[in-house]
Amino acid sequence: MRLDILMQTKRISMDHKKLIIAVFIIVLLNMLFFLEFNRMQMKNIFRNADEMALSIENKMRLSINAVEYLHVAAEQIFKNKENLKPNEALHVKYVNENGTYALDENKDVNLLGFGKNALSDKRLLQEMEAALQLTPFFQLVAEQNKNFAWIYYYSKNHFTVLYPYVSSADFQFSPVVEKKPFYHDATPQANPQKKLFLTPLYMDAIGKGLMVTVGKPLYYKKHFLGTLDVDITLNNFDNLLARLDYFNNESVIYNNKNQIVASHNLIQDFNRSKIYKIDDFLDVSVRNMNETSESLQFKDSQYIFVKRLPYVHLHFVYRVQAHTLWFKSFLYTFPIFLLMLLSLYLIFLYQKAKYINYKLKLQAIQDYMTGAYNRRYFFEVARAIFSKALRKHTKLAVVMMDIDDFKSVNDTYGHDAGDLAIIEVKKILEKNLRRYDLFARFGGEEFCVVLDDISKEDVKKLFEKIRKDFENNIIIYNNMKIRYTVSFGIAYEMADSLEKLIKTADEALYESKKNGKNRVTLYEV
């Protein structure tokens, strides 16, 4: 009794030690998993921020490419403008006594302008006609770039062809609009190098809020004609940054004028109609940080991503509080780890049950010694093969095979050697038969094979080869070489039933035995 108590105490002590070790391992793994998850989060943030910067740049590049495309189209149209006969431009009418005029009839685009004597100037009408021929190009660009607010040509002669359509009742031109950067930045005084330009932020004259313009001045024979522009609203950039939200992160895009183009969580009570300066919201030390190249930078308890986009005159900054990241790592790590333990246990139970079911199924369908299918399962599958062959009118071969003089093998070498001989039958059949052919041990040293969709010549040739394989096969048992032969009986074609085919194959096997064994006999049904 004392020994039992001592053993039980020792067992409890060992269980406690194992429990302490298990808890220690769990805590250690949890810490490692926490650190790894935190590293993965930082890596994901870096990748997402980098992709966001690329997406911002690509959107602006699309705008630049669109303007370049329109500029090329306009150059081709305007170089022949002096030969154009005004057609659609003749439909432009004055809409008030102040000299404001509009096309209004065309619902795809509108031509709007001002000038009391403009509509009697032949050259101006030719320029209007040329500008209106840009309409299909405007439409194509708009279809490919859904974030463009306006696409237009603005002439130094105080008119514009504007897409999409806006009526003169909603917007009338005046000289004031020409002071806005979309036109001013294209003029020879502001842009003597005739370069493509990106404007600072400004308020849209037609009421679509703050926007930025990408434009390029158009010249004809070295004379400034006007500008081809696309206007981009800023809401699209706000939506882009919102997609990067990660536990109330802060992100901002600002231009070379230090104007905030878009932001997320940086400005409280953010007003989209107001122009904000980056100086008021982002410390100069952050703005002057080196570009983030491989991983997030750590500064003042923050992880920071900085990217400069010089081609589109923009800067992108993303930052997240370190404690926020750590807290999120903890929130994700601990439940996942517990769930992993539970999942592991459930998987173990499932696999154990699955293995037991698998073993039970194998025991139900397999011969215990050879691993070949047993007689019961053979008939279950063979009947399905027979029915399929009957429906499709394909040829079926049923083969009965039996080891010759098997009793002498047992008597000479022992029953273990006889078992090896039977197991060898399965191996040789597996090596020679097709993957979908069916064979089973019928009992003792007798096997049955069913082959679907095979010619008489092929089945005869196949089992002649198998017969020779048995004839040449040598089994080594207790340093003894054992050789034996096998006889085959084949029933070919179709019969009324599977049982009749098996009976015919058995009769053919009997014929092989009667005629000297170690041979293949085929009966056509």
N, C-alpha and C positions, 0 to 999 in steps of 0.2 A: 504493500500500500504506500509506504514511504517512497519507494522508488517511483511509483506511478505519479505521486504528487510532485516529486522532484523533476521528473520528465515533463510533466504538464507545465510546471513553473518555467522550466527552461524553454519550452516551446513558446509560452506566452512572451517571455523575454525576447526570444528570437523574432517573434511576430512584431513586437514593439520596435525592435531595431530595424526590421525590414520596412515598417511603416515610416519611421523617421527618415530612413534612406530614401524611400519613395517620395516623401514630402519634399526633401531636400532636392531631389532630382527634378521634381515638378516645378519647384520655385526657380531652380537654375534654368531649366528649359524655358520657363515663362519669361525670365529676364532676357535670355538669348533671343527668344521669339519676339519680345518687345523691341529689342534693339534692331533686329532684322526688319521687323515691320516698320519701324521708324525710318530706317534707311530706305526701305522700299517706297515709303510715302514721299520722302525727299526726292528720290529718283523719279517718281511719277509726277511730282509737282514740277520738277525741272523739265521733264519731257513735255508735259502739258503746256507749261509756260513757253517753252521754246517753240512748240507747234503753234501756240497762240500768236507769238511774235511773227512767225512765218506766215500765218494766216492773215494777220494785219497787213504785212508787207505785200502779200499776194493780192489782197483786195485793192490796195493802192496801185500795184503794178497793173492790174486789170484796167483800172481807170486810166492810167498812163497809156497803156496799149490801145485802149479805145480812142483816146484823143489822137494818138499817132495815126491810127487807122482812118479816122475822120479827116485828119489833116491831109493825108495822101489822097483820099477821095476828093476833097475840096480843091486841091491843087489841080487835079485832072479836069474838074468841072470849070473852075474859074479861069483857066488859061484860054478857054474858048468863049468866055462870057461876052466878048465884044461881037461874036457872031450869033449869039442867041437872040431869038425873037421873043419878046415878052408874050407870054400866053396866060399862065396862071397868075402872074404878077399883075395883069390888067384887072383882075377881080379885087384888088386891094382898094378899099374905099376909106374916105375920111369918116371918122365917127363923131367928131365934134368940131367946133369952130376954132379950137386952139391948135389945130394942125395934127392932132393925133389920128393915126390911120391904122387899119387892121384888115386882114384877109377874112377872118371869121367863117367863110364858107367851108374851108377845108377842116374837117373835124379830126384829122390826124395830127397836123401841126397848125400853128398860127403864125402869121407874120404881123408883128406889131412894131410901130415906130412913131416918130413925130417929125414934122417939117412941113410947112405950109405949101411949099412948091415942089415937094419931093415927087409926087405922082405925075408930074409933067416932065421930069428929067429922064430922058431915054436911057442914059448910062446907068442911072440908079435903078430903073426898072429891069435892065439886063442883069444887074447884080442881084436884085431880088429874085429874078427867075433862076439864076444860078444857085442861089442859096436854097430855094425851094426844092431844087433837084437833089439836095442832101437828105430829103425826107426818108427814103428807104434805108439809107445808111444809119440815120438816127434810130429808126425802128429796129434794125438788126442789133445795134449796140444795146438798146434798151432791153430787148428780149434776153440777151446774154448777161446782163448786169442789172438785176432787180433792185439793187440798192441805189441806183442813180435817181436823184430827184428830178433834175432837168438836164436836157441835152440841147445845145443850141449853138447857132452862129450869131455873133453880135458884130454888127458893122460899125465902122467909124462914121458912117453916114446915118447914124441914129436909128437903126432898125435891127430887129432880131427875128430869126426864124426859130421858134421854140417848140420843143417836144417834151412831154405830151401837151396836148392841146389845152390852152386856157383862153377864154374869151376876153374880148376887149372890155366887156362889162365888169369883169373881175379884176382886170389889171390894165392900166393905161400907162404908157411909157412917158417919162419925163427926163430932162437932162440930169436929174439928181442921181439916177441909177448908174450913170457912167462914172461916178466917183467911187463906186464899190470896187473891191479888188478884182472881181472876176473880169472886169474890163480894164481898169487902170493898170493892172500888172502886165497887161499884154501890149500896152502902148510903147512906141519907140523911146519915149522919155524914161519910162520905168524899166523897160526891157530892151535895151539897144542890141543885145546879143541874139535876140529873136528866139530865146530858149523856151522850152516847155516850163511851165511854172505851177506851183501849188500855193494857193492863197492862205493867208491867216484866216481864222474864223471870222465870219460876219453873219449878219441877220439877213435871211432871204427876203427879197422885196415882195414876193408873192405870198408870204405867210407860212412857209414850211419850216420855220425855225432856223437855228444855227446850222451852218453848213460850211464845207470847204470845197473849193473849186480846183479842178485840174484843167489847165487850158494851154493852148499854144497859139501864138499870133500867126495870122495868115497874111502873106505878102504876094503881090502880083507885080512883076517887073520892078522889084525892089521898092514898091510902094505899099505901105501898110494898108490893108483892107479892113481887118477886124480880128476877131478871135474865135476859135472853136473851143467850146467848154463843156465839161460835164460837172454837175453839182452833186455832191454826196452829202446826204444827211448823216447826222452823228449817232442816231438811235441804233443803227446797225452795229456800231463799235461798242456801244453800251451793252448790247445783247451778247456780243462776243465775250466781253469781260465777265458778264454774269455767268456764263457757262463754266468759267474757271473757278467759281466760288468754292472755297474749301474751308469750312468752319470760319466764315466771316473774314476771309482774306481781304487785303487791299490791293487794288491794281489800278494803273493809270497809264494813259497814252497822252503824251504832250508833244507839241511841235517845236520847231526851232525858235519860235517867238515866245516860248514858255507858256503858251496857251494850252489849257487842258482840253484835249479833243474828246476823251471819254474817260470815265472813272467808275470804279465799283467799290463801295464801302469806304471811300477816302473822304468824301465830303458829306457832312450831315445836311439834311434838307436840301439835297441837290436839286438845282433848278436848271433844266435843260436850255432855257432861253437866256441864260446868263453866261458870260465869258469869265472863267476863273484863271488865275495865274498859278502856275505850279509852285512858285516861290512861297506861297502862303500855306502850302499843304505838305510839301516834301522838302526835308532838310537838304541843304546844298551838299553835305557830305555823302548823302545817298545818291544824289544826282551825279556826283563826280566819281562814283565807284567805277572800278574797271568792269568791263562787260563780263557777264557770267558765261564761262566757257564749258565747264564739265560738270559742276555741281553747284548747288545753292551756296551763296555767301552768308556768313553769320556775322551780324552786327547788332549791338544793343538788344540782345535777346530776341532777335528777329532773323528769320531766314529770308534772304532777298535775292531776287532775280532781276538783272539789269540787261537790257538789250537796246542797242542803238540801230536805227534803220535809216542810214544816211541817204539811201537812194530815194526814199519817200519823205525825208525830212522829219522823221518821227522818232520818239523815244518811248520805250515800254519798260515799266517798273512793276514788279509784283513782289509782295511781301506778306509773310504770315508770322504770327507770334509763335515763338518756340514752344511756350507752355501749352498753347492750343494744339500744336502738333503732337506733343508728348501725351497730352490728355486723350487725344483721339487714338493714339497708338495703344494706350492702356484700355480704352473702351472696346477697341476691336480685339485686342490680344487675349485678354483674360477669358471672355466668354467663348472665343474660338478655341482656346486651348482646352477648356472644360468640355466643349462640344466634341473636340477631337478625341479626348479620352472616352467619352460616351460612345462616339462613333466606332472607335477601335474595338470597344467591348462588344457592341452590336454586330460589327463585322465578324468578329471572332465567333460569336454565336451563330451567325448566318452561315459562315464558311463551314463550321462544324456540322450544322444541320444539313447543309448542302452536300458535304462529303459523305455523311451517313446515308442521305437519300441516294447519292450516286452509287455508293457501295451496294445498297439494297437493290437498286435498279440493275446494276451489273450482275448481282447474284441471281436476279430474276431472269435475265436474258442471256447470260454467258455460261458456257461450260466451265466448271470450276478449275479444271486441270489445264486446258489448252488456251483458254481465253477466247475461243471461237464462240459464235452464237450457239445457243442450245436449240433443241428440236422444236420446243414450243414457240420461241421467238421466230425461228426460221419460217414456220407456217404462217405466222402473223404477217411477216413482210413479203414472203413469196406469193401469197394470195393477192396482195396488192400489185406486185409485178405482173402476175398472170393476168389480172383484170385489165391492167394498162395495155399489155401486149395484145389482148383480145380486142380492145377498143381501137387500137392504132394499127391492127393487122400486121404486127411485126413478128419476126421469127424468135422462138424461145428455145433455149437448150437447157435441159435438166441433166445433171451428171451425178451418178452414184459412183463412189470410189471406195476401195477397201484395200487394206494392207494384206499382201499375199503371205500366207503361212505365218500369220501373226502369233499363233500359239507356239510355234517353234522358236520365235524371238523371245517370248516370255520364258519358255522352258530352258533355252540355251543361256540367255544372258540375265534373266531375272525380270521381275515385274517393273522395277525402276527403269530398266533399259527399255522395256516395252512402253512405259509412259513417255520416255524421251522420244521414242519413235513416233508416237501419236502427236506429241507437241511439234515435232519436225514437220508433220503434214501441214499444220496451220502456217508455219513459216514459209514453206515452199509455195503454198497457195497464195499467200499475201504478196509474195515476190512476183508472181506471174499474172495474177488476175487484175482486171481493171478495178478502179476505185469503187465503182458502183455495183460491181458484181457481188452476189450474195453467196456465202457458204456457211455451213454449220456442221457441227459434230452430231451425228444421228445417234451415236451410241457405240461403245467399244472402239473399234478401229475404223468405223464406217463414217464417211462424210458425204454431204450432198451439196451440190453447187447449182445455182440458177444464173443463167446469162441471158440477158435481153438484147434484142437487136444485133444479132451476130449471124454471119453466114455459116453454112454447113462446113465449107472448106476451112474457114478460120477457126471454128471450134475444134475441128479434128486436128488441125495443125497445132493449136494451142495445147491440147491435152497430150499430144504426142511429145511435145517439148517438156511438159510437166512430168510425163512418164519417164523420159530420159533423165530429167533432173533427179527423180527418185532413184533411178537405176544407178546413177553415178554418185549419189550422195553417200557420205560416210559419217557415221556418228561415233564419236570417241566416248567410251564409257569404261571407267576403271582400266584404262590403258588397252581396252579392247576396241577393235574396229568392227562396227556393226553396219551391215548393208542389208537392204531389203528392197522389194519391188512393190508396185501398186497396180491394181487392175482398175479399169474404168468402163462404165457403161453410160452411153449418152442417148437420151431421147430428144429428137430434134423435130422442129415444126410446132404444131399446136394440137391440143386435144380438147375433149369436152371439159376436163377438169385438171387441176394441178395434180391431184392424186393419181390420175391415169398416166400423166407424164412421169411421175416418180416411179410408178409400177413398171412402165416401159423401160426406164433407165435401169431399174433393178434387174429386169430380164436381160438387158444388154450386158450388165455387169456379170450376171451368171454365165452368159455366153463367153465373156472374156476369161472367166475362171475355168470353164470347161475346156477352152481351147489352149490351155497352157499357161494362163496367168500373164502378168506383166504385158498387158496389151490394152488397146482402146477399141471398143466396139460401139458403133453408132447405129441406132435404129431410127428410121424416119417414121413419124406417127401419121 
